Amino acid sequence: MKTITKGKNMNNFKKVGLTALAGSLAAISAQAAEMSVSGATVLTYTSADGSEVTGNPYGMKTNLSFTASGEVNGYNVSYMQTSKDKFAGMSSARLSIDMGDMGTLAFDQGSGSGLGTIDDKTPTAAEEIWDGIDTDGTNGSYGLVGAAGASGTWNYIKTLGGVTFNGAARKGSAAKNSDGANSGAGQGAWDFALTGTGDDYGAPGLAWGLGYGEKDVKTLTDEHSTVFANYTAGMATFGYQLSQIVVGANGGTDQNVDAWGLAVNVNDNLSISYGERDVEFDNPSAANVTEKGEGIAVAYTMGSIKIAGNMNEVSDNDGTAASNDEMTEIAVSFAF
């Protein structure tokens, strides 16, 4: 009589496999790093222009940031996640692998990558001069470059000869997917930013950057590009930036941005800034319209408490003639 041993052998195989898996998990667990938590609470008072109904002008935002890093198979792997306002809601996350001389590879879900990291580098004491300004969304990105975005994006960073390459690429739409999910229809995009300083070229105090990217929109291509330079002398920093968004679709409205800013550190605690920003909307079938914005900001820091204020205003907002807007905000933040 033939003895059937297939089931018995299979059970033994499963036991061996599960034992090996348990050992592997234990080894990984032993190398796991502890998660650290930091946070901040921001209390704000916001005043809009007279044409808007502001209701209750007081608001509050609470941020919690979770970070961890450790060595995995010889590579330094790090993770960060920031939750804003809702503890259970993920606002941004990033998983990075530091490969040493080969650079850093990351998957980005909202922390910022590629060209978007230099969309506005003009110096400011607090928020940017366009922060809080209304836009009707007619012309899209409001002059801010960044083709690949920062959601569902692969990011590669490498520094060589004092110049840092920050590249980003995504497939499909720019959406934050949970594990095992996909974002459905959409087109891909890629972009990059190059940044450096003048320290190695006899120009201390100089910081510069440039970048380019393309975004596919239904077989057409939008092009994003920018260049900036900031110079610090003593307690003052002056910056200038030029950006352009070229829309591939027929009849699309291109955007040309010309911006500058000046920030001064009055002392170790107090800083102030002023800036101006022009966005020219190139209308293919009508006269071009230039949006003109300006803003002043001040910030005072006392240990873990920061008090900051912005006054921003704009004319011909978002390329719409005679559409003006202004915003004033005072923010008190507590870091913990």
C-alpha positions as CSV (number, residue, x, y, z in Angstrom):
1,M,0.0,0.0,0.0
2,K,1.3,3.4,-1.0
3,T,1.5,5.9,1.9
4,I,0.4,9.5,1.0
5,T,2.7,12.0,2.6
6,K,2.0,15.2,0.5
7,G,-0.3,16.8,3.1
8,K,2.1,16.0,5.9
9,N,5.1,17.4,4.0
10,M,3.2,20.5,3.1
11,N,2.2,21.1,6.8
12,N,5.9,20.7,7.7
13,F,6.8,23.2,4.9
14,K,4.3,25.7,6.2
15,K,5.7,25.4,9.7
16,V,9.3,26.0,8.5
17,G,8.1,28.9,6.4
18,L,6.2,30.5,9.2
19,T,9.1,30.1,11.6
20,A,11.5,31.7,9.1
21,L,9.1,34.5,8.6
22,A,8.7,35.1,12.3
23,G,12.5,35.2,12.6
24,S,12.7,37.8,9.8
25,L,10.0,40.0,11.4
26,A,11.7,39.8,14.7
27,A,15.0,40.9,13.1
28,I,13.3,43.8,11.4
29,S,11.5,44.8,14.6
30,A,14.8,44.8,16.5
31,Q,16.2,47.3,14.1
32,A,13.1,49.5,14.0
33,A,13.6,53.1,15.1
34,E,11.4,54.9,17.6
35,M,8.8,57.3,16.3
36,S,9.2,60.9,17.5
37,V,6.4,63.4,17.6
38,S,6.4,67.2,17.4
39,G,3.6,69.7,17.0
40,A,2.5,73.2,16.8
41,T,-0.7,75.2,17.3
42,V,-1.5,78.3,15.3
43,L,-4.1,80.8,16.4
44,T,-5.1,83.3,13.6
45,Y,-7.1,86.5,13.1
46,T,-7.9,87.1,9.4
47,S,-9.5,90.2,7.9
48,A,-10.6,90.2,4.2
49,D,-11.6,93.2,2.0
50,G,-15.0,94.9,2.4
51,S,-16.6,93.0,-0.4
52,E,-16.3,89.7,1.5
53,V,-18.3,88.3,4.4
54,T,-15.7,87.1,6.9
55,G,-18.1,86.0,9.7
56,N,-15.9,84.8,12.6
57,P,-12.4,85.9,11.8
58,Y,-10.7,83.7,14.5
59,G,-9.3,80.3,13.6
60,M,-6.9,77.7,14.8
61,K,-4.8,75.0,13.2
62,T,-3.0,72.1,15.0
63,N,-0.2,70.2,13.4
64,L,1.3,66.9,14.5
65,S,4.4,65.6,12.9
66,F,5.6,62.0,13.2
67,T,9.2,61.1,12.1
68,A,11.3,58.0,12.3
69,S,14.5,56.8,10.8
70,G,16.7,53.7,11.0
71,E,19.1,51.4,9.1
72,V,17.5,48.8,6.9
73,N,19.8,46.5,4.9
74,G,22.6,49.0,5.0
75,Y,20.5,52.0,3.9
76,N,19.1,54.8,6.1
77,V,15.3,54.7,5.7
78,S,13.2,57.5,7.1
79,Y,9.5,58.3,7.3
80,M,7.5,61.4,8.1
81,Q,3.9,62.1,8.3
82,T,2.1,65.4,9.2
83,S,-1.5,65.6,10.2
84,K,-3.2,69.0,10.1
85,D,-6.4,69.8,12.0
86,K,-7.7,66.2,12.0
87,F,-5.6,63.7,13.9
88,A,-6.7,60.8,11.8
89,G,-6.3,62.7,8.5
90,M,-3.0,62.5,6.7
91,S,-2.1,65.8,5.2
92,S,1.4,64.8,4.0
93,A,3.8,61.9,4.2
94,R,7.1,60.9,2.8
95,L,9.1,57.6,2.7
96,S,12.8,58.1,1.9
97,I,15.8,55.8,1.3
98,D,19.2,57.4,1.7
99,M,21.5,55.5,-0.6
100,G,24.7,57.4,0.3
101,D,26.7,58.5,-2.7
102,M,23.9,57.3,-5.0
103,G,21.5,60.0,-3.6
104,T,18.1,59.8,-2.0
105,L,15.0,58.1,-3.4
106,A,11.6,59.0,-1.9
107,F,7.9,58.5,-2.5
108,D,6.1,61.7,-1.8
109,Q,2.5,62.2,-0.7
110,G,2.4,65.9,-0.2
111,S,5.7,67.1,1.5
112,G,7.0,68.7,-1.7
113,S,9.3,67.6,-4.5
114,G,11.1,68.8,-7.7
115,L,10.2,72.1,-9.2
116,G,7.5,72.8,-6.6
117,T,10.2,73.2,-4.0
118,I,11.3,76.5,-5.6
119,D,7.9,77.8,-6.8
120,D,8.4,81.1,-4.8
121,K,11.8,81.7,-3.2
122,T,11.5,85.4,-2.7
123,P,12.4,86.2,0.9
124,T,9.7,86.9,3.4
125,A,9.4,87.3,7.2
126,A,6.2,85.2,7.3
127,E,3.8,84.1,4.5
128,E,4.3,84.8,0.8
129,I,2.8,88.0,-0.6
130,W,0.0,86.0,-2.4
131,D,-1.1,84.1,0.6
132,G,-4.7,84.5,1.4
133,I,-5.5,86.3,-1.8
134,D,-8.6,85.0,-3.6
135,T,-8.4,83.4,-7.0
136,D,-11.4,82.2,-9.1
137,G,-9.3,79.3,-10.5
138,T,-10.0,80.4,-14.1
139,N,-6.3,80.4,-15.0
140,G,-5.2,77.5,-12.9
141,S,-2.0,77.6,-11.0
142,Y,-1.9,81.3,-10.1
143,G,1.6,81.7,-11.5
144,L,3.1,79.0,-9.2
145,V,5.2,76.4,-11.1
146,G,5.3,72.7,-10.4
147,A,4.3,70.3,-13.1
148,A,4.7,67.0,-11.2
149,G,3.1,68.2,-8.0
150,A,3.7,66.4,-4.7
151,S,1.1,63.7,-4.5
152,G,1.8,60.1,-5.7
153,T,5.2,61.4,-6.8
154,W,8.6,59.7,-7.0
155,N,11.4,62.0,-5.9
156,Y,15.2,61.7,-6.4
157,I,17.7,64.0,-4.8
158,K,21.4,64.1,-5.4
159,T,24.1,66.7,-4.6
160,L,27.2,66.9,-6.8
161,G,29.8,69.7,-6.8
162,G,27.7,71.9,-4.6
163,V,24.7,71.7,-6.9
164,T,21.6,69.8,-5.7
165,F,19.4,68.1,-8.2
166,N,15.8,67.5,-7.1
167,G,13.7,65.6,-9.6
168,A,10.1,64.5,-9.5
169,A,7.9,62.3,-11.7
170,R,4.4,60.8,-11.5
171,K,2.2,58.5,-13.5
172,G,-1.4,59.4,-13.9
173,S,-3.2,62.1,-11.9
174,A,-1.7,63.9,-8.9
175,A,-3.7,62.1,-6.2
176,K,-2.9,60.7,-2.7
177,N,-3.6,57.0,-3.0
178,S,-3.9,54.6,0.0
179,D,-2.2,51.3,-0.3
180,G,-3.7,49.0,-2.9
181,A,-5.6,51.9,-4.6
182,N,-5.2,53.8,-7.8
183,S,-6.2,57.3,-8.9
184,G,-8.0,56.4,-12.1
185,A,-7.7,58.5,-15.2
186,G,-5.0,61.2,-15.5
187,Q,-1.8,62.2,-17.3
188,G,1.8,62.0,-16.1
189,A,4.3,64.7,-15.4
190,W,7.9,65.3,-14.5
191,D,10.1,68.2,-13.4
192,F,13.3,69.1,-11.7
193,A,15.0,71.9,-9.7
194,L,18.7,72.7,-9.5
195,T,19.9,74.8,-6.5
196,G,23.2,75.9,-5.1
197,T,25.1,78.7,-3.4
198,G,27.9,81.0,-4.3
199,D,30.2,79.8,-1.5
200,D,32.4,77.7,-3.8
201,Y,32.5,80.4,-6.5
202,G,33.7,83.4,-4.5
203,A,30.2,84.8,-3.9
204,P,29.2,84.1,-0.3
205,G,25.7,85.1,0.5
206,L,24.3,84.1,-2.9
207,A,21.7,81.4,-3.2
208,W,20.3,80.4,-6.6
209,G,18.1,78.0,-8.4
210,L,16.4,77.1,-11.6
211,G,14.1,74.4,-12.9
212,Y,11.9,73.1,-15.6
213,G,9.0,70.6,-16.0
214,E,6.3,69.2,-18.3
215,K,2.8,68.1,-17.6
216,D,0.7,66.1,-20.2
217,V,-2.8,67.3,-20.6
218,K,-4.8,65.1,-23.0
219,T,-1.8,64.6,-25.4
220,L,-0.8,68.3,-25.1
221,T,2.0,69.5,-22.8
222,D,2.1,72.4,-20.3
223,E,5.6,73.7,-19.7
224,H,6.8,75.1,-16.3
225,S,10.0,76.9,-15.7
226,T,11.6,79.3,-13.2
227,V,14.9,80.9,-12.1
228,F,15.7,82.8,-8.9
229,A,18.6,84.4,-7.0
230,N,18.7,85.5,-3.4
231,Y,21.6,87.5,-1.9
232,T,22.2,88.0,1.8
233,A,24.4,90.9,3.1
234,G,24.5,91.4,6.8
235,M,21.0,91.4,8.2
236,A,19.3,91.9,4.8
237,T,18.3,89.4,2.0
238,F,17.1,90.5,-1.4
239,G,15.6,88.1,-3.9
240,Y,14.4,88.1,-7.5
241,Q,12.5,85.4,-9.4
242,L,11.2,84.9,-12.9
243,S,8.7,82.1,-13.7
244,Q,6.7,81.0,-16.8
245,I,3.8,78.6,-17.4
246,V,3.2,77.8,-21.1
247,V,-0.2,76.1,-21.7
248,G,-0.1,73.6,-24.5
249,A,-3.8,73.7,-25.4
250,N,-5.0,76.0,-28.2
251,G,-6.5,79.1,-26.7
252,G,-4.7,78.6,-23.3
253,T,-3.6,81.5,-21.2
254,D,0.2,81.6,-20.5
255,Q,1.5,83.1,-17.3
256,N,4.7,85.1,-16.8
257,V,5.7,85.9,-13.3
258,D,8.1,88.7,-12.2
259,A,8.7,88.9,-8.4
260,W,11.0,90.4,-5.9
261,G,11.3,90.6,-2.1
262,L,13.4,92.2,0.6
263,A,13.6,90.7,4.2
264,V,15.5,92.3,7.1
265,N,16.5,90.7,10.4
266,V,16.3,93.6,12.7
267,N,17.7,91.5,15.6
268,D,17.7,87.9,16.7
269,N,13.9,88.0,17.4
270,L,12.4,90.5,14.9
271,S,12.2,90.4,11.1
272,I,10.3,92.3,8.5
273,S,9.8,92.0,4.7
274,Y,8.2,93.6,1.7
275,G,7.7,92.2,-1.8
276,E,6.0,92.8,-5.1
277,R,4.8,90.2,-7.7
278,D,3.4,90.7,-11.2
279,V,1.7,87.9,-13.1
280,E,1.1,88.7,-16.8
281,F,-1.7,86.6,-18.3
282,D,-1.2,86.2,-22.0
283,N,-4.7,86.0,-23.4
284,P,-4.7,84.6,-27.0
285,S,-7.9,86.3,-28.0
286,A,-8.0,89.5,-25.9
287,A,-5.7,92.1,-24.3
288,N,-3.1,90.8,-21.9
289,V,-3.9,91.5,-18.2
290,T,-1.2,91.9,-15.5
291,E,-2.0,91.1,-12.0
292,K,-0.1,93.3,-9.5
293,G,0.4,92.2,-5.9
294,E,2.3,93.4,-3.0
295,G,2.7,92.4,0.6
296,I,4.4,93.3,3.9
297,A,5.1,90.9,6.7
298,V,6.6,91.0,10.2
299,A,7.5,88.2,12.7
300,Y,8.7,88.2,16.3
301,T,9.9,85.1,18.0
302,M,10.1,84.5,21.8
303,G,11.4,81.0,22.4
304,S,8.7,78.6,21.2
305,I,6.2,81.4,20.6
306,K,6.0,83.3,17.3
307,I,3.8,86.2,16.4
308,A,3.6,87.0,12.7
309,G,1.5,89.3,10.6
310,N,0.8,89.8,6.8
311,M,-0.9,92.5,4.8
312,N,-1.3,91.4,1.2
313,E,-3.2,93.1,-1.7
314,V,-3.6,92.5,-5.4
315,S,-5.2,94.3,-8.4
316,D,-6.6,92.6,-11.5
317,N,-6.6,89.4,-9.5
318,D,-6.1,86.1,-11.5
319,G,-6.0,88.1,-14.8
320,T,-9.5,89.5,-14.3
321,A,-9.5,93.3,-14.9
322,A,-10.8,95.4,-12.0
323,S,-10.9,92.4,-9.7
324,N,-9.1,93.5,-6.6
325,D,-8.5,91.7,-3.2
326,E,-6.7,92.2,0.0
327,M,-6.0,90.2,3.2
328,T,-4.6,90.9,6.7
329,E,-3.7,88.1,9.0
330,I,-2.2,87.9,12.5
331,A,-1.0,84.5,13.7
332,V,0.3,83.4,17.0
333,S,2.0,79.9,16.9
334,F,3.1,77.7,19.8
335,A,5.6,74.9,19.1
336,F,5.6,71.9,21.3
